[in-house]
Amino acid sequence: MATADTKSALLAVNNTTDSDSATLKIYDYTTDTHDALFETYSPNTYTTAPRNCVIDTSANLECSGLVEAQVTPDVNGTVHAMYAMQSPEVWFEDFGSGTLQGGSAHVSLERFFGGTVNSGVEYHVFLTPKGDCEGLYVTNEGPDGFDVRELRHGKSSVAFDYRIVAKRKGYEIVRMEDQTAQYEARKASEQDRARRMAEAAAHRSMASPHRAQHTAEPDLTRQGLVAPK
């Protein structure tokens, strides 16, 4: 357990140049799924409900807050956040382009994308024509690809863009998985931990009322943990 009243409670520094040397490795040999490997918990930050983020033993990342990325500064020098779209099911998507020949075209699924999805179950294709035509539709959807045709038996050679959305292999039936039990268990665990930490802090305070507090972070350069600037 690492605690602090100010500054960092735990700091890990890695100065290696090896690409396969992780600064922190966590191994958990439990056979249970959804057990937390790494967890953050903010009980006092929000009034509606605590926010938490978990990496679990099923290799899932579960966050009750946002999944975002900070993008590079734009034209006026500011940095903005971009947010990940969320879905009730586990979808992978791909994009591509094609051209009708005599009113029809066959689109094969890209090999690597096709290897990650189960195209044997229903998937969805969205089309955007890039020129004037009678309109487009999708037919003959199969494991290896699909056909695009022009409406009203048109024979044009218009170009088009497509977006395909398919189920990830192994997650075909997952939809809005109920994780209430895991959430409540982690919430109870955090509340119990907070209670025990408060009791321990109160006990230390009573035992040593004039105990000095060290607020400065360690000099990592002097300890040889990081190279001097």
N, C-alpha and C positions, 0 to 999 in steps of 0.2 A: 504494500500500500504506500502510495506517495501522496502527501498532503502539503499544502502551503496556504498561508494567509495572504501572501502577495507573490507576485512573479510566477514562474513556472513551477509546477509540482513535479514534473518528470520531463527530462530532456535526454534524447538519444542522439549522439553525434557519430557520423560515419565519414571517414576521410579516405576510404579506399577508392581505387580506380577500377576495381573489378565490376563488370556489368551485372554479375549474378550474385552480388553480395548485398542482401537486404539490410537496411538499418534495423528493422524489427521483423522477427519471424514469430508466428504464433501457431502452435500445433495443438490440436484437440482430437483425441482418439475416441471420443464418444460415438456411439452408433445412433444417437438421437438426432433428429433433424430440427432445424430452427433454434438450436442452442446458440447463444451469443458467443462469438469469438472476440469481437471488439464492439464496444458500446459507448455512446455518448448520451448524456441525459442532462437536461436543463430544466429543473423543477421550478425555478423562481423567475424565469425570464418572461413567460407568457401567462396571462391571467386565465385564459380559456382552458388550456390543457398543456401539460409539459411536452416539450419537444425532445425527441430522441432519434438516434441513428444507429443502426446495428449492421454488422457483417456477421452472418451466422454460419453454422456448420454445413448448410446446404449451398454455401457460396452465393448467398443472396445479399444484396444491399437494400436495406429497408430504412427509409427515412420518413418521419412524419412532417418534416419541413420540405424545402425545395431542393431539387437537384439542378444545379446551375453551373455555368462557366463564366469566368470573367474574360471578356474579349479585349483585344489590344486597343489602345487609345484610338479614338476616331479623329475626324478632321479637326475638332476643337480641343483635342488632348484629353478628353475624359474617357474613363473606363466604364463599360456597361456590362450588365449581367444578361446572359441568355439562358433560357429555362428549357429543360427537357420536357417533351410532351409525354403525357401519361395515358395508359390504355387499360381497360378492364381485362384484356386478354394479352397473351404473349405473342406479339407480332414481330416479324422481320419484314423490311420493305426494301425494294430496289427500284431503280429508275433506268429508263432507256429510251431509245428512239428507233424508228423504222420507217419504211416507205412502202406504200401499196404498189403493187404491180398488177395492172388490169383489175383493180378494185379489191385485191386481197393481199395478205402477207402473213407469213408464219413467223412467230417470235419464239425462239428457244430460250429457256431459262439459262442464265449464266451459270456455268458449272459449279463454281464455288458457292454462290448464293443458293443454288439448288441443293447442294449438299447440307445446308444448315436448316432447311425448312422441310416440312412434310407436304409436298405438292400433290400427294395422293388424296388429300382431303380438300375441301373447298377453299379456294383462295380468291382474291379480288383483284381485278385489273381496272384501272381508270385511264381513259384515253383523252388526248388533246390533239385534234387535227391542226396541222400547221398551214393549212390553205383551204381554199373554197372546195367544198364537196357536199355530197348528200347527207353526210354524217357517218359515224363509224360505230361498229359494235364488235363484241368479243364472242367467239364461239370455239368449240372444240378444246376447252380447257383440259389439259392433261398433266401428268407428272413431269413431262419434258418441256412443255410450252403451250402456246395457245395461238389461235388464228385471229386476225383482225380483218374485217370486211367492211365494205362501204354499203350503206343503206340503199334500198330501192334498186339493188343489183347494179350499182354504179361501177364504172370501169376506170376511174381516175387513178392517177399515180401520186396522190398527195402524201406528204410526209406527216408523221405523227410522233408524239411523245407518249410514253406510258409510265404508269406507276403500278407496281405489283405489291400486294400485301399478303403474306402467307404466315401460317402458324409455325413457330419454332419447333423443331423435332424434340419430342419428349415432353412437350408442354401443350399438347393439342386440346386437352380438356380443362385446362386451368382457366378459371374466370373468377376474379375478385375473391381470392382465397380468404377465408375467415381466419384472421390472426388475432382475434380478441383475446384468446387464452394466453398467447405468447406476450401480448402487450400488458395484460393485467399482471402476469407473473413477473415481468421485468419491472413494472411500476411498483409492485409490492416489495421486490428485492431492493430497489433503489430507496424506497422509503425506510426500509429496515436498516440499510446501510447508513443513511443519513441520521437516523435515530441513534445508532451505535456510535457514530463519529461524534455527534453532539454530546452524548454521555461521556465519551472518552475525553473530549476537550474540557468539559466541565470538571471532570475528575483531575485532570492535569492542572487546571487553573486553581483548584482548591489546594492541591498538594504543593504547588510552586507559584504563589501569587506574584512573585517578582521575577519570574523567569524571563530572560532576555529573548527578544524576538529578532531573528536574523532575516532581514528583508533583501539583502543584496544577492544577486545571482553569482554563482561561482565563476572565477576567472578561468575559462576553458583554455585560453592560450597558455597561461602559466602551467596548467596541468598537462599540457601537451595533447589535448583532445582535438584542437583545431589549429591550423597553421596561422601564424600572425599575418595581418594585412600588410 
